[in-house]
Amino acid sequence: MTKEELAIHITRAMYKDRRNLESFNAYQAIKSYFLDLEMADLIGIASQYGIYVS
């Protein structure tokens, strides 16, 4: 899984029930933030949302 794919999976898990424009803007901001993180940090965050990276 690439860093970008992992960032998208985490962001989708965080915003899965929110479907309005304000949530979409927050979704984009969070995804952008995640892309700036190191892969090890993303893996740690992903595990908190039940996303496991092999």
ZIZIMO-V407469 format. One line per field, one symbol per residue. ss: DSSP state (a for helix, b for strand, c for the rest). phi: phi as a letter, one per 30 degrees, with the letter a starting at -180 (. if undefined). A space follows every 50 residues. Layout:
ss->???
phi->???
This chain:
ss->ccaaaaaaaaaaaaccccccaaaaaaaaaaaaaaaaccaaaaaaaaaacc cccc
phi->.dddddddddddddcdccbcddddddedddddddddddeddddddeddci cccd
